[in-house]
Amino acid sequence: MRHVATGSPCLGKATTTLWEDTAMNGRAICRTTVLIWLPTALTAPCEIGRADFSFGRPQNLGPVINSPSSDFGACMSVEGLELYFASDRAGGFGAADIWISTRQSVNDPWGPPTNLGATVNSPSMEAYPSLSSDGLTLYFSDLYSGTARPGGLGGADIWVTTRTSHDDAWTTPVNLGAPINSSAMDLSPTVPGDGLILVFASSRAGTGGPYDLWMSTRATAQDPWGLPTNLGANVNSAFGDLECSLSADGLSLFFPSARPGGLSTYDLWMTTRKSREDPWTPAINVGSVINSTSTEGSPGVSADMRTLYFDSDRPGGLGGYDLWEAPIMPVVDFDGDGMVAIGDLVRLIEAWGRDDPCVDIGPNPWGDGVVDGGDLRVLMSYWGQEIYSPSLLAYWKMDEEEGAIATDSAGANDATVVGEALWQSGEGKIKGALQLDGRDDAILAPYILNPAKGPFSVFAWVKGGAPGQVILSQVGGANWLRAAPASGALGTELNEPGRNAAKNLQSPVVITDGVWHRVGLVWNCASRVLYVDDVEVARGTLTGLPDSINGLHIGAGSMLAPGTFWSGLMDDVRIYDRAIDP
């Protein structure tokens, strides 16, 4: 269960006991059995920070795992065959217990969960399990809920239980003791990989918010844990940070935070470091694919770092909080053409041996700080495949043979063809294309994105056209891609608020020469970049772009003025919510 930051409404998972939190000046903050804090999110203009991975759409783990009660705090065994989580469902021993579900293979469905039993669970509240890589050690939190587990030091402690083999029962849990536990609240342990790092949440002295994340290390798995240290201002905030999960290599940390700027009261955040000796980078929000206007918390990342588990009370669940999962996918289509092919391989080779986030995709989806054989292996595993990145907001293939609808192959943003435009089967750069007459033909698309809200990229294949004609514009706004009135060279009128024509960006490359060209505009939150045939042809810096939630004109100017309608072929128009470096 969780509480939100001071002044926020209670979002507890259980409702049995009145808890008074002294950190809140004795004010009763929620009728509940446990004390934990969850997150808000920061949806900054550049949301993820690195462009080399993305999250897939979250999926509910379904009615076999989730229940009408609250289910939260999942972790999975290295081989992916055991799923541990906390639940306050019927059949438990206390306010919440730890449960386990198993499956025969990673391709099989999860079986019905079973309670871990009275040896591990108690009349108190057990939650936030963290399993060692060998599956023989289980760390968890015990949180006081009216009946304390004997041997605790504070309101919440971290405990550990072991077993000799996977077929043996878990032994009686042991309190980790000082210096890990204190007289304050210590909870949400995560011990990944080699078992030499322990990160947990605590309200102990030295904490800057209601809860901070702390880390302890040890030289070997047989050594005692060292004195915990606060993870510092890059990770922690004044608003409460906890329920953390370290990746198997110990270099990426996911956690919920109550800091301002998010989609809801609580969102998931992440921070990374290049090595265990390097500092943690400033925490970033994981973005709107994972976070919602509901509450997200208790993240857990799989051992192969390909799946993110979390809990949420978003619509579509079965209970108060449900367990969800989302794939973590490397962005292998570097040039944004929808296919993993030679252009992507060339881009990777050009970055070989360097720290290039755009092509650093291995061994985990967000890279390891150097482009090398690990990245090449990941790329080749996708070779020849058509790739639809989650960052692809709209994709009009223009392969129709009749009708007035240009279908969006990436989503639900179908566009309407107006005028007397003609479908040209087999005449496009990629299969079919649409022939526009330059007088009144255009494609009217719905709202796709607000250029002021973050990075984006637009690419299209065009043939023909004339000086002054427009490839893509926003209704009532700017002409995003156009042929210059005098020369026919590629340019953009998308600039800072105020439509200062002096800041229009112009390239020297003519695109109205009657041959196919792939034209593109990329905004990376600092610069506009124009591309022709995947080569950068112009770049200009700006402080920002104007707000607009209007639809788009494809093949016509923003005001549908005479002379702005495209006369030629249009094919394969794509819009991404990330900056692409083709």
Residue pairs with C-beta under 8 A, 6 or more apart in sequence:
1 11
1 12
1 13
1 14
1 32
1 33
1 34
1 36
1 70
1 72
1 88
1 96
2 11
2 12
2 13
2 34
2 36
2 37
2 38
2 243
2 266
2 295
2 297
3 10
3 11
3 12
3 21
3 29
3 30
3 32
3 35
3 36
3 37
3 38
4 10
4 11
4 37
4 38
4 240
4 258
4 265
4 266
5 37
5 40
5 210
5 239
5 240
5 258
5 265
6 24
6 210
8 258
8 265
9 265
10 29
10 30
10 31
10 32
11 38
11 265
11 266
11 295
11 313
12 30
12 31
12 32
12 33
12 34
13 32
13 34
13 70
13 72
13 88
13 96
13 320
13 321
14 32
14 33
14 34
14 70
14 88
14 95
14 96
14 125
14 145
15 31
15 32
15 33
16 31
16 32
16 33
16 95
16 145
16 146
17 31
17 32
17 33
17 95
17 145
17 146
18 28
18 31
19 28
19 29
19 30
19 32
19 33
19 34
19 35
20 26
20 27
20 28
20 29
21 27
21 29
21 35
23 203
23 210
33 95
33 96
33 125
33 143
33 145
33 146
34 95
34 96
34 125
34 127
34 143
34 145
34 156
35 143
35 155
35 156
35 185
36 143
36 187
36 188
36 201
36 211
36 242
36 243
37 201
37 210
37 211
37 240
37 241
37 242
37 256
37 258
38 240
38 242
38 243
38 256
38 258
38 265
38 266
38 295
38 296
38 297
39 240
39 241
39 255
39 256
39 257
39 258
39 259
39 262
39 265
39 266
39 267
39 268
39 269
39 295
39 296
39 297
40 239
40 257
40 258
40 259
40 260
40 261
40 262
40 264
40 265
40 266
40 267
41 257
41 261
41 262
41 263
41 264
41 266
41 267
41 268
41 269
41 285
41 286
41 291
42 259
42 260
42 261
42 262
42 267
42 269
42 284
42 285
43 261
43 262
43 263
43 285
43 287
43 288
43 291
44 261
44 284
44 285
44 454
45 453
45 454
45 455
45 525
46 454
46 455
46 524
46 525
47 284
47 285
47 287
47 288
47 454
48 54
48 284
48 286
48 287
48 578
49 284
50 357
50 360
50 366
50 367
51 331
51 357
51 358
51 578
51 579
51 580
51 581
52 330
52 331
52 357
52 358
52 359
52 360
52 361
52 365
52 366
52 367
53 328
53 329
53 330
53 331
53 361
53 365
53 366
53 367
54 289
54 328
54 329
54 331
54 389
54 390
54 391
54 578
55 286
55 287
55 289
55 290
55 308
55 326
55 327
55 328
55 329
55 390
56 289
56 326
56 327
56 328
56 329
56 390
57 289
57 326
57 390
58 289
58 290
58 310
58 312
58 324
58 325
58 326
59 324
59 325
59 326
60 66
60 316
60 317
60 318
60 322
60 323
60 324
61 110
61 322
61 323
61 324
61 325
63 318
64 101
64 109
64 110
64 111
64 112
64 113
65 71
65 83
65 85
65 101
65 110
65 113
65 323
66 317
66 318
66 319
66 322
66 323
67 87
67 89
67 318
67 319
68 89
68 318
68 319
69 87
69 88
69 89
69 90
69 319
69 320
70 87
70 88
70 96
70 311
70 319
70 320
70 321
71 85
71 86
71 87
71 89
71 311
71 319
71 321
71 322
71 323
72 85
72 86
72 87
72 127
72 297
72 298
72 311
72 321
72 323
73 85
73 86
73 127
73 128
73 129
73 188
73 243
73 298
73 300
73 311
74 83
74 84
74 85
74 298
74 300
74 309
74 310
74 311
74 323
75 83
75 84
75 85
75 129
75 130
75 131
75 245
75 300
75 309
76 82
76 83
76 84
76 131
76 300
76 302
76 303
76 307
76 309
77 83
77 131
77 135
77 303
78 133
78 134
78 135
78 248
78 303
79 106
79 303
80 106
80 302
80 303
80 304
81 102
81 103
81 104
81 105
81 106
82 100
82 101
82 102
82 131
82 135
83 100
83 101
83 102
83 110
83 113
84 98
84 99
84 100
84 116
84 129
84 131
84 138
85 98
85 99
85 101
85 113
85 129
85 323
86 96
86 97
86 98
86 99
86 126
86 127
86 128
86 129
87 96
87 97
87 99
87 113
88 95
88 96
88 97
89 99
91 115
92 115
92 121
93 115
93 118
93 121
93 122
93 123
94 121
94 122
94 123
94 124
94 125
94 126
94 145
94 147
95 124
95 125
95 143
95 145
95 146
96 125
96 126
96 127
97 115
97 116
97 121
97 126
98 115
98 116
98 120
98 121
98 126
98 127
98 129
98 138
98 140
99 113
99 114
99 115
99 116
100 113
100 114
100 116
101 110
101 111
101 112
101 113
101 114
102 110
102 111
103 109
103 110
103 111
115 121
116 126
116 170
117 169
117 170
119 161
119 169
119 170
119 171
119 172
119 173
120 126
120 138
120 140
120 161
120 170
120 173
122 142
122 147
122 149
123 147
124 142
124 143
124 144
124 145
124 147
124 148
124 149
125 142
125 143
125 144
125 145
126 140
126 141
126 142
127 140
127 141
127 143
127 187
128 140
128 141
128 187
128 188
128 189
128 243
128 298
129 138
129 139
129 140
130 138
130 139
130 140
130 189
130 190
130 191
130 192
130 245
131 137
131 138
131 139
132 138
132 139
132 191
132 195
133 192
133 193
133 194
133 195
133 248
133 303
135 166
136 162
136 163
136 164
136 165
136 166
137 160
137 161
137 162
137 191
137 195
138 160
138 161
138 162
138 170
139 158
139 159
139 160
139 176
139 189
139 190
139 191
139 198
140 158
140 159
140 160
140 161
140 173
140 189
141 156
141 157
141 158
141 159
141 186
141 187
141 188
141 189
142 149
142 152
142 156
142 157
142 158
142 159
142 173
143 155
143 156
143 185
143 187
144 152
144 155
144 156
149 157
149 159
149 173
151 175
152 175
152 181
153 175
153 177
153 178
153 181
153 182
153 183
153 186
154 181
154 182
154 183
154 184
154 185
154 186
155 184
155 185
156 185
156 186
156 187
157 175
157 176
157 181
157 186
157 187
158 175
158 176
158 180
158 181
158 186
158 187
158 189
158 200
159 173
159 174
159 175
159 176
160 173
160 174
160 176
161 170
161 171
161 172
161 173
161 174
162 170
162 171
163 169
163 170
163 171
175 181
176 225
179 216
179 225
179 226
179 227
179 228
180 186
180 198
180 200
180 216
180 225
180 228
182 202
182 204
183 204
184 202
184 203
184 204
184 205
184 207
185 201
185 202
185 203
185 204
185 211
186 200
186 201
186 202
186 204
187 200
187 201
187 202
187 242
188 200
188 201
188 242
188 243
188 244
188 298
189 198
189 199
189 200
190 198
190 199
190 200
190 244
190 245
190 246
191 197
191 198
191 246
192 246
192 247
192 248
192 249
192 250
193 246
193 248
193 249
193 250
194 221
194 250
195 221
196 217
196 218
196 219
196 220
196 221
196 250
197 215
197 216
197 217
197 246
197 250
197 276
198 215
198 216
198 217
198 225
198 228
199 213
199 214
199 215
199 231
199 244
199 246
199 253
200 213
200 214
200 216
200 228
200 244
201 211
201 212
201 213
201 214
201 241
201 242
201 243
201 244
202 211
202 212
202 214
202 228
203 210
203 211
203 212
204 214
206 212
206 230
207 230
207 236
208 230
208 233
208 236
208 237
208 238
209 236
209 237
209 238
209 239
209 240
209 241
209 258
210 239
210 240
210 258
211 240
211 241
211 242
212 230
212 231
212 236
212 241
213 230
213 231
213 235
213 236
213 241
213 242
213 244
213 253
213 255
214 228
214 229
214 230
214 231
215 228
215 229
215 231
216 225
216 226
216 227
216 228
216 229
217 225
217 226
218 224
218 225
218 226
230 236
231 253
231 280
232 279
232 280
234 271
234 279
234 280
234 281
234 282
234 283
235 241
235 253
235 255
235 271
235 280
235 283
237 257
237 258
237 259
237 283
238 259
239 257
239 258
239 259
239 260
240 257
240 258
241 255
241 256
241 257
241 258
241 259
241 269
242 255
242 256
243 255
243 256
243 297
243 298
243 299
244 253
244 254
244 255
244 299
245 253
245 254
245 255
245 299
245 300
245 301
246 252
246 253
246 301
247 253
247 254
247 301
247 305
247 364
248 301
248 303
248 304
248 305
249 305
249 364
249 368
250 276
251 272
251 273
251 274
251 275
251 276
251 368
252 270
252 271
252 272
252 301
252 305
252 364
252 366
253 270
253 271
253 272
253 280
254 268
254 269
254 270
254 286
254 299
254 300
254 301
254 308
255 268
255 269
255 270
255 283
255 299
256 266
256 267
256 268
256 269
256 296
256 297
256 298
256 299
257 266
257 267
257 269
257 283
258 265
258 266
259 269
261 285
262 285
262 291
263 288
263 291
263 292
263 293
264 291
264 292
264 293
264 294
264 295
264 296
265 295
266 295
266 296
266 297
267 285
267 286
267 291
267 296
268 285
268 286
268 290
268 291
268 296
268 297
268 299
268 310
269 283
269 284
269 285
269 286
270 283
270 284
270 286
271 280
271 281
271 282
271 283
271 284
272 280
272 281
272 366
273 279
273 280
273 281
274 368
274 369
285 291
286 308
289 326
289 390
290 296
290 308
290 310
290 326
292 312
292 314
293 314
294 312
294 313
294 314
294 315
295 312
295 313
295 314
295 321
296 310
296 311
296 312
296 314
297 310
297 311
297 312
297 321
298 310
298 311
299 308
299 309
299 310
300 308
300 309
300 310
301 307
301 308
301 309
301 328
302 308
302 309
304 364
305 328
305 364
305 365
305 366
306 327
306 328
306 329
306 364
306 365
307 325
307 326
307 327
307 328
308 325
308 326
308 327
308 328
309 323
309 324
309 325
310 323
310 324
310 325
310 326
311 321
311 322
311 323
311 324
312 321
312 322
312 324
313 320
313 321
313 322
314 324
328 364
328 365
328 366
329 365
329 389
329 390
330 361
330 362
330 365
330 378
331 358
331 361
331 389
331 391
331 578
332 340
332 344
332 361
332 378
332 379
332 382
332 387
333 339
333 340
333 344
333 387
333 389
334 343
334 344
334 347
334 348
334 358
334 359
334 580
334 581
334 582
335 343
335 344
335 347
335 534
335 580
335 582
336 457
336 459
336 520
336 574
336 576
336 580
336 582
337 343
337 459
337 518
337 582
338 386
338 387
338 388
338 392
338 395
338 572
338 574
339 384
339 385
339 386
339 387
340 379
340 382
340 383
340 384
340 385
340 387
341 383
341 384
343 534
343 582
344 379
345 379
347 358
347 359
347 581
347 582
348 359
348 371
348 375
348 376
348 379
351 358
351 359
351 360
351 371
352 371
352 372
353 370
353 371
353 372
354 370
354 371
355 369
355 370
355 371
356 371
357 367
358 581
359 371
359 375
360 366
360 367
360 368
360 369
360 370
360 371
360 375
361 367
361 375
361 378
361 379
362 368
362 372
362 374
362 375
362 376
362 377
362 378
363 374
363 378
367 375
368 374
388 395
388 409
388 410
389 576
389 578
391 576
391 577
391 578
392 410
392 574
392 575
392 576
393 410
393 411
393 413
393 448
393 449
393 456
393 575
393 576
393 577
394 408
394 410
394 411
394 413
394 445
394 448
394 573
394 574
394 575
395 408
395 409
395 410
395 572
395 573
395 574
395 575
396 406
396 407
396 408
396 409
396 415
396 443
396 445
396 554
396 572
396 573
396 574
397 407
397 409
397 430
397 431
397 432
397 571
397 572
398 406
398 423
398 428
398 432
398 433
398 434
398 570
398 571
398 572
398 573
399 425
399 428
399 430
399 431
399 432
400 406
400 407
400 423
400 432
401 423
401 425
401 432
402 423
403 417
403 423
404 416
404 417
404 418
405 414
405 415
405 416
405 417
406 414
406 415
406 416
406 417
406 434
406 443
406 445
406 554
407 414
408 414
408 415
410 574
413 445
413 446
413 448
415 443
415 444
415 445
415 446
415 552
415 554
416 443
416 444
416 445
417 434
417 441
417 442
417 443
418 440
418 441
418 442
418 443
418 444
419 436
419 437
419 439
419 440
419 441
419 442
420 437
420 440
420 441
421 434
421 435
421 436
421 437
421 441
421 442
421 443
421 555
422 434
422 435
423 432
423 433
423 434
423 435
424 432
424 433
424 434
424 435
424 569
425 431
425 432
426 432
427 433
427 435
427 569
428 461
428 569
428 571
428 572
429 461
429 463
429 516
429 518
429 571
429 572
430 461
430 571
430 572
432 571
433 461
433 463
433 569
433 570
433 571
434 443
434 555
434 569
434 570
434 571
435 568
435 569
436 442
436 555
436 565
436 566
436 567
436 568
436 569
436 570
437 565
437 567
438 466
438 469
438 565
438 566
438 567
438 568
439 565
439 567
440 565
441 555
441 556
441 565
441 566
442 553
442 554
442 555
442 556
442 560
442 565
442 566
443 553
443 554
443 555
443 570
444 551
444 552
444 553
444 554
445 551
445 552
445 553
445 554
446 551
446 552
447 549
447 550
447 551
447 552
448 551
448 552
448 575
449 456
449 575
449 577
450 547
450 548
450 549
451 474
451 494
451 523
451 545
451 546
451 547
451 548
452 544
452 545
452 546
452 547
452 548
454 525
454 577
455 522
455 523
455 524
455 525
455 577
455 578
455 579
456 522
456 523
456 575
456 576
456 577
456 578
456 579
457 520
457 521
457 522
457 523
457 574
457 575
457 576
457 578
457 579
457 580
458 472
458 480
458 481
458 520
458 521
458 522
458 573
458 574
458 575
458 576
459 518
459 519
459 520
459 531
459 572
459 573
459 574
459 580
459 582
460 471
460 472
460 481
460 518
460 519
460 520
460 554
460 570
460 571
460 572
460 573
460 574
461 516
461 517
461 518
461 519
461 569
461 570
461 571
461 572
462 471
462 511
462 516
462 517
462 519
462 566
462 568
462 569
462 570
462 571
463 514
463 515
463 516
463 517
463 568
463 569
463 571
464 512
464 514
464 566
464 567
464 568
464 569
465 471
465 483
465 488
465 511
465 512
465 566
465 567
465 568
466 483
466 488
466 512
466 567
467 483
467 484
467 485
467 486
467 487
467 488
467 512
468 482
468 483
468 484
468 485
468 563
468 564
469 482
469 483
469 512
469 563
469 564
469 565
469 566
469 567
470 479
470 481
470 482
470 483
470 553
470 555
470 556
470 557
470 558
470 564
470 565
470 566
471 480
471 481
471 482
471 483
471 519
471 554
471 555
471 566
471 570
472 479
472 480
472 481
472 521
472 552
472 553
472 554
472 555
472 573
473 479
473 480
473 482
473 552
473 553
473 556
473 557
473 558
473 564
474 480
474 548
474 550
474 551
474 552
474 553
474 558
475 550
475 551
475 552
475 553
475 558
476 548
476 550
476 558
476 559
477 546
477 548
477 550
477 558
478 492
478 493
478 494
478 495
478 499
478 546
478 558
479 492
479 493
479 494
479 557
479 558
479 564
480 492
480 493
480 494
480 521
481 490
481 491
481 492
481 519
481 520
481 521
482 490
482 491
482 492
482 493
482 557
482 564
483 489
483 490
483 491
483 511
483 512
484 490
484 491
484 506
487 510
488 510
488 511
488 512
488 513
489 506
489 507
489 508
489 509
489 510
489 511
490 507
490 509
490 510
490 511
490 517
490 519
490 530
490 532
490 537
490 538
491 504
491 505
491 506
491 507
491 530
491 538
492 504
492 505
492 521
492 528
492 530
493 499
493 501
493 504
494 521
494 523
494 528
494 545
495 503
495 504
495 505
495 528
495 542
495 545
496 503
496 542
496 543
496 544
496 545
496 546
497 544
497 545
497 546
497 547
498 546
499 546
503 540
503 542
505 528
505 530
505 538
505 539
505 540
506 538
507 530
507 532
507 537
507 538
508 537
508 538
509 532
509 537
511 517
511 519
511 532
516 569
517 532
517 533
518 531
518 532
518 533
518 534
519 530
519 531
519 532
520 530
520 531
520 532
520 534
520 580
520 582
521 528
521 529
521 530
521 531
522 528
522 529
522 531
522 579
522 580
522 581
523 529
523 545
523 579
524 579
525 579
526 541
526 542
527 539
527 540
527 541
527 542
528 539
528 540
528 542
529 536
529 538
529 539
530 536
530 537
530 538
530 539
531 537
531 582
534 582
553 560
554 570
554 573
555 565
555 566
555 570
556 564
556 565
556 566
557 563
557 564
557 565
